[in-house]
Amino acid sequence: MPPPMKQCEYSQITTQSSSPMESPKKKKIPRKKWEVFPGRNKFHCDGRLMMARQTGVFYLTLVLIVVTSGLFFAFDCPFLAVTITPVIPAIAGILFFFVMGTLLRTSFSDPGVLPRATQDEAADLERQIDIANGSGSGGGYRPPPRTKEVIINGQTVKLKYCFTCKIFRPPRASHCSLCDNCVERFDHHCPWVGNCVGKRNYRFFYMFILSLSFLTVFIFAFVITHVILRSQKTGFLNALKDSPASVLEAVVCFFSVWSILGLSGFHTYLISSNQTTNEDIKGSWSNKRSKDNYNPYSYGNIFTNCCAALCGPLPPSLIDRRGVIQSDTPQSVAAPNGITTYGATQSQSNMAAATPLLQSESSPTNEEPHLPGKMTISSPCATLTLGQPTPPPSTSNLATETILTDTMPLKEACEGHHFLTPEEAPSPPGMLTPGTPLNHSHTMHVLNAVTQDSMHEDSVRGLVKLSSV
């Protein structure tokens, strides 16, 4: 009985790794922009929360507010609710939650950070500066001025160039040295909230300090009321012994209320005149500079200025910190053999390095089979190479060396074999003349060589035979 036929299985070799024997690389998780943000900031909750790196004073602010309010709710509110009215704890609770909400909104939001220029944008801007200032003409080189002038409501405003962000800052913008960012409508960097105060969070900052001043005055007033009412019944010393937390609350509120009230009044003045803390400190619109100097951003009405600062539309964030970083576009990559692969990606270059025969042999689907009657059989063995890809002109010499190197094994394999000439090659079966001898031995030599080459190409291109069952 004939032996049973062997069953063969095929598996495809992956071409994604750097070599055929390595396992494929794991898919990279796309990174988000907040992970590579150039500024000195901290991000939480997948980039949703943004703060400065110096957050120690911010936690101190949280502790002072929470501890003082907690002591007031625990030791003073029960007595005041029974003695006077239960409305007092309710008002204190509303103020406390409003203060905490505005504080967290100010601390965890984008203050209006301006995105930095890319390398192409920075290079183009430098070229425009050089052309505008004519730095290439004249004598020695002089650094071009880094300012521009624009007119806003009849007032000349200078736009300064930021050497860190590589941009001309918009009007009222400034670079924060602590966060290392340019902030739009920069007011100041507040360590108490752990963030910069700018265009996108100024209204929340103002509502925070205003509500905190009300809460501080409210707690201080009713702590004193609590101590006075108790002292009328049991004496002053016994009242302090019965409610020791009231003393601590009164001391904290007394020393903090003055600074909080002063800060609230100062920012109320700034809002009513449509100024920022940075502009007021520098005296940008002071009459001392010039008689014609005035604030071009003021609407000339206190009510309108307050509405513009507190009730205007909130601009969107410009940094897109939760956006996904896009992959680079395909670029020209130099292959290991010196031939440039145009438009190739990194994985394709690695695959070409792992299978060098793919660069020197043509595809089997584009190759005609070598029949016995072909003229190429009688040509020298050195010319029996598979189709070579046409290299760029700059690498012609290197490609010639590659061709010679690849053809040497085939030339050595051809030595010792006799190939048919067109006269010796047999005709198709239908064209044979009677009595014509057919030499099968020479034909078998040619078919065996072609079969070996085709099998070698199949193994290189990704198919390999496994062991039979």
Buried (B, 14 or more C-beta within 10 A) or exposed (E): EEEEEEEEEEEEBEBEBBEBEEEEEEEEEEEBBBEEBEBBBBBEEEBEBBBBEBBEEBEEBBEEBEBBBEBBBEBBBEBBBEEEEEEBBEBBEEBBEBBBBBBBBBBBBBBBBBBBBEEEEBEEBEEEBEEEBEEEEEEEEEEBEEEBEEEEEEBEBEBBBBEEBBBBBBEBBBBBEBBBBBBBBBBBBBBBBBBBBBBBBBBBBBBBBBBBBBBBBBBBEBBBBBBEBBBEEEEEEEBBEBBEBBEBBBEBBEEBBEEBBEBBEEBBEBBBBBBBBBBBEEEBBEEEEEEEBBBBBBBEEBEEBBEBBEEEEEEEBEBEBBEEEEEEEEEEBEBEBBBEBEEBBEBBBBBBBBBBEBBBBBEEEEBEEBBBEBEEBEEEBEEBBBEBEEBEEEBEEEBEEBBEEBBEEBBEBBEEEEBBEEEEBBEEEEEEEEEEEEEEEBBEBBEEBBEEBBEEBBBBBBEEEEEEE
